[in-house]
Amino acid sequence: MSHARTRDAAADDKVPPDSTALLTIDLDALIANYDRLRELAAPAECAAVVKADAYGLGVTEVAPALWRAGCKTFFVATLPEAEELRALLPEAVIYVFSGLLPGTADIYRKADLRPVLNSAEEIREWAAQCSRYGEALPCAVHIDSGMNRLGLTAADVEAVSNNRELWSALSLSLVMSHLACADDASHAKNAAQRDIFDSLRARLPETRASLANSAGILLGADFVYDLVRPGIALYGGHPQRRGPNPFQPVVHLIGRILQ
Ligand SMILES: *Cc1c(COP(=O)(O)O)cnc(C)c1O
């Protein structure tokens, strides 16, 4: 016996009558993924990347859930994202990848945000602003170890490395870099980037270090340093190209089958 129309009773139950589909975000799965990443990276601190509205899942729900689960440090891409996050999490440590755009220092200071400084010029500007405030405010420095997107080149590091006055004006709380090929665990570039990161950060004041995104955490203990910065794995994405996904799906979509 066949029917002209096949109804899916389960979907009909869950999808509101005036809708055709229902997308749900499973915050328990998000936290399970966070706990998994934290275990994998221990004893490093596990931060969370919540840029682009927490990868589209909704930062207003995602960030407080992570905070309640014990996440204390967050990364966003832009200053408006950081201001929105500050309103949600008054006590979190918040870093902004896009760094110190002209005229933004006062916003950073007022909302207690930390710029990720991407050039020698930005480091000089932050130091100058800190001197003006009379406060050595925290910041991160991003070293380009081979991603070729953002960060200090070897020449930039050279230009600022011995400038004591510069480094004493500010408070360097993190030195970081970003892996380009960590989704392929056998790629030679992973170890090469780690070596460049080590040799360049050795020329800067000693502080905490961070290299691994989600895929980098799966590369093992040599890549986790003091703090890890997962994004996609938190949200259930598979960070590597091969093998089963160790993380739980967070996004679920059910749709009605009309016919
Ligand atoms: C987006 C981003 C991350 C997170 O990367 P995932 O691959 O999503 O884990 C980490 N660090 C930087 C600099 C980023 O831009």
The ligand as a Tripos MOL2 file, in Angstrom:
@<TRIPOS>MOLECULE
LIG
   15    15     1     0     0
SMALL
NO_CHARGES

@<TRIPOS>ATOM
      1 C1         38.9360   31.4760   14.0150 C.3       1 LIG1
      2 C2         40.2290   31.3970   14.7640 C.ar      1 LIG1
      3 C3         40.4680   30.3510   15.6830 C.ar      1 LIG1
      4 C4         39.5290   29.1760   15.8520 C.3       1 LIG1
      5 O1         39.7600   28.2820   14.7750 O.3       1 LIG1
      6 P1         38.9650   26.9020   14.6010 P.3       1 LIG1
      7 O2         39.6370   26.2500   13.4370 O.co2     1 LIG1
      8 O3         37.5390   27.2580   14.3250 O.co2     1 LIG1
      9 O4         39.1260   26.1280   15.8600 O.co2     1 LIG1
     10 C5         41.6450   30.3950   16.4290 C.ar      1 LIG1
     11 N1         42.5500   31.3960   16.2450 N.ar      1 LIG1
     12 C6         42.3740   32.3950   15.3400 C.ar      1 LIG1
     13 C7         43.4070   33.4380   15.1780 C.3       1 LIG1
     14 C8         41.2010   32.4260   14.5660 C.ar      1 LIG1
     15 O5         41.0270   33.4190   13.6720 O.3       1 LIG1
@<TRIPOS>BOND
     1     1     2 1
     2     2     3 ar
     3     2    14 ar
     4     3     4 1
     5     3    10 ar
     6     4     5 1
     7     5     6 1
     8     6     7 2
     9     6     8 1
    10     6     9 1
    11    10    11 ar
    12    11    12 ar
    13    12    13 1
    14    12    14 ar
    15    14    15 1
@<TRIPOS>SUBSTRUCTURE
     1 LIG1         1 GROUP 0 **** ****
